[in-house]
């Protein structure tokens, strides 16, 4: 049983070996046959590709030949390729080169697709015709140019003749001018010599005159120096003589009427006095106008003669200082024949409020008939003109300046203004003096009488001896005193 199994296995193995050998033989046979067939197929494919390339080449050559004969067209790239191609067919290369050379006969205006052998004869014929037309036109133009040249030559010859004649005339004129120039040069030479001699004489005369003028100038300078010294001495003397006392009263009280309300003065039409002018009354014994007190105010109402006028009392005096003949009258706002000019410092304070009252004082001065010519400020600036035509310079009170002694610039400005006023002959007065004149013009400060009498205007006075009253009073003063006393009794509650 075991031997039987071994024989089966050995048989199977032998059969398998036989089948394997047969499979290997069969595979080798098929491989050999497939390799042969592959080589045959590759050769056939190569021959097919070669034939296909030759066919394409022939088609390309046929297409090119058609384009050369006018069937189809060539692009610019294809045309450029013809001129630079180097194919393997010499005959075709020669044909392409000949075609490119022949097509070069076309002008640049012909597109590449229109360049072919059938179109070349027409193009050449048209070109020949155009050349013939151009030649004909050129020939006509040449004929015209030749005719124009002949005409221009003829004109040029005539112009040459005219130019030659002008040249001859110019040469003749040049010779004439040269002759005249030589004569003029000789004449100028003579004139120059005479002028030189005359110039030397003038120089000598000028030197003499200059020496004379120099001597006269020296004499005049010496005279100027002497006159300047004289003027300076006179100016200094004039400044010395000028002072605040230079201003004086303008007239006198001539007569006082019985009631004391009307007076006459020694000024009139010859003094260019006009009605309405107001004067302050000053005691006749006063010698310094600057320090004098104004005891009353009168206003001119009527002109009675050349040196006589009537005035009414607009601000009554105190009882102890009545108006009497011989009292002096003065107005800072009136001057015969001209308008009075007044200059103001801007440090005037009339109401004691520590602020300048320049505007108020200016308005009061203008209301009185005078003119504010200039306003001098303590900072050195000024408004208006301050010269010798100004009559008064009004400054703040000395007490006010003393209170501001620490303000050196203001004190220096006031001192400078006073010095300038003295040099120009301008009278310097304090503000309180001007204010006294202005207040007497104010009707609110006058003393009304009759039914308008006011008790405060007649306050009791201390017993003082009047400065210039006589020992026995006139009746007018006793009557006025009694009238005032009665009025006080009536007003007393």
Secondary structure as GFF3:
##gff-version 3
##sequence-region A 1 493
A	DSSP	alpha_helix	2	68	.	.	.	ID=ss1
A	DSSP	alpha_helix	76	84	.	.	.	ID=ss2
A	DSSP	alpha_helix	90	103	.	.	.	ID=ss3
A	DSSP	three_ten_helix	112	114	.	.	.	ID=ss4
A	DSSP	alpha_helix	117	241	.	.	.	ID=ss5
A	DSSP	beta_strand	251	256	.	.	.	ID=ss6
A	DSSP	beta_strand	262	265	.	.	.	ID=ss7
A	DSSP	three_ten_helix	269	271	.	.	.	ID=ss8
A	DSSP	beta_strand	278	282	.	.	.	ID=ss9
A	DSSP	beta_strand	294	305	.	.	.	ID=ss10
A	DSSP	beta_strand	308	315	.	.	.	ID=ss11
A	DSSP	beta_strand	328	330	.	.	.	ID=ss12
A	DSSP	beta_strand	341	345	.	.	.	ID=ss13
A	DSSP	alpha_helix	358	367	.	.	.	ID=ss14
A	DSSP	beta_strand	371	376	.	.	.	ID=ss15
A	DSSP	beta_strand	382	384	.	.	.	ID=ss16
A	DSSP	beta_strand	392	395	.	.	.	ID=ss17
A	DSSP	alpha_helix	398	403	.	.	.	ID=ss18
A	DSSP	alpha_helix	408	423	.	.	.	ID=ss19
A	DSSP	beta_strand	427	430	.	.	.	ID=ss20
A	DSSP	alpha_helix	431	441	.	.	.	ID=ss21
A	DSSP	three_ten_helix	443	445	.	.	.	ID=ss22
A	DSSP	three_ten_helix	450	452	.	.	.	ID=ss23
A	DSSP	three_ten_helix	455	458	.	.	.	ID=ss24
A	DSSP	alpha_helix	475	491	.	.	.	ID=ss25
###
